[in-house]
């Protein structure tokens, strides 16, 4: 499906499958579908549907990986740094274009 919108960047929170399974099983929310079989099916669906999208945007240089095996708390600052880096790059690029035009 194509929606006609091209993202400037794609954040990919990369986490080993074993870690994902462990986190879901530990979250203790009492959900019926928090079992190993269902988790494995969800991960297979993710690989089948989402990884081709990640590969597509990686080829375009738009994917920024956030290694998310670490605890959750540092993930927001790490993600924010990526946005700041991109925004600063864009500002510098616009500044150079502005100087070139002048």
C-alpha positions as CSV (number, residue, x, y, z in Angstrom):
1,X,0.0,0.0,0.0
2,X,1.3,3.4,-0.9
3,X,0.1,6.5,0.8
4,X,2.1,9.1,-1.1
5,X,4.0,10.4,1.9
6,X,7.8,9.9,2.2
7,X,9.2,10.1,5.7
8,X,12.3,12.1,6.5
9,X,13.5,9.4,8.9
10,X,12.5,6.1,10.3
11,X,13.3,5.1,13.8
12,X,13.9,1.4,14.2
13,X,14.0,0.1,17.8
14,X,16.2,-2.9,17.3
15,X,15.9,-5.6,20.1
16,X,17.0,-9.2,20.1
17,X,14.1,-11.6,19.8
18,X,15.0,-13.4,23.1
19,X,14.8,-10.0,24.9
20,X,11.4,-9.2,23.4
21,X,10.1,-12.6,24.5
22,X,11.5,-12.2,28.0
23,X,10.0,-8.7,28.4
24,X,6.6,-9.7,27.2
25,X,6.5,-12.8,29.5
26,X,7.7,-10.7,32.5
27,X,5.2,-7.8,32.0
28,X,2.7,-9.7,34.1
29,X,-0.4,-8.1,32.7
30,X,-2.5,-11.3,32.8
31,X,-3.2,-11.2,29.1
32,X,-4.2,-14.6,27.6
33,X,-2.1,-13.9,24.5
34,X,1.1,-13.4,26.5
35,X,2.3,-16.9,25.9
36,X,5.3,-18.2,24.0
37,X,3.3,-19.5,21.0
38,X,1.4,-16.2,20.4
39,X,4.6,-14.2,20.9
40,X,6.4,-16.2,18.3
41,X,3.6,-15.7,15.9
42,X,3.6,-11.9,16.5
43,X,7.4,-11.8,15.9
44,X,7.0,-13.8,12.6
45,X,4.3,-11.4,11.5
46,X,6.6,-8.5,12.4
47,X,9.5,-10.0,10.4
48,X,7.3,-10.7,7.4
49,X,5.5,-7.3,7.3
50,X,7.8,-4.8,8.9
51,X,11.4,-5.8,8.1
52,X,10.9,-5.3,4.3
53,X,9.8,-1.7,5.1
54,X,12.9,-1.2,7.3
55,X,15.1,-2.6,4.5
56,X,13.5,-0.3,1.9
57,X,14.2,2.8,4.0
58,X,17.6,1.6,5.0
59,X,18.5,1.5,1.3
60,X,17.4,5.1,1.1
61,X,19.6,6.1,4.2
62,X,16.6,7.0,6.3
63,X,16.7,4.4,9.0
64,X,18.2,5.3,12.4
65,X,18.6,2.2,14.7
66,X,18.1,2.6,18.4
67,X,19.6,-0.5,20.1
68,X,16.8,-1.3,22.6
69,X,18.2,-4.2,24.5
70,X,19.0,-1.7,27.2
71,X,16.5,-0.6,29.8
72,X,13.6,1.4,28.6
73,X,14.4,4.7,30.4
74,X,17.4,5.7,28.2
75,X,15.5,5.0,25.0
76,X,13.6,8.3,24.9
77,X,16.8,10.5,25.3
78,X,18.5,8.3,22.7
79,X,15.6,8.8,20.3
80,X,15.4,12.5,21.0
81,X,19.1,12.9,20.2
82,X,18.4,11.3,16.7
83,X,15.7,13.9,16.1
84,X,17.9,16.7,17.2
85,X,20.7,15.5,15.0
86,X,18.5,15.3,12.0
87,X,16.9,18.7,12.7
88,X,20.3,20.3,13.1
89,X,21.5,18.8,9.9
90,X,18.5,20.1,8.1
91,X,19.0,23.6,9.6
92,X,22.7,23.6,8.5
93,X,21.7,22.3,5.1
94,X,19.1,25.1,4.7
95,X,21.6,27.6,6.0
96,X,24.2,26.6,3.3
97,X,21.5,26.7,0.6
98,X,20.5,30.2,1.8
99,X,24.1,31.3,1.7
100,X,24.6,29.8,-1.8
101,X,21.5,31.6,-3.1
102,X,22.6,35.0,-1.7
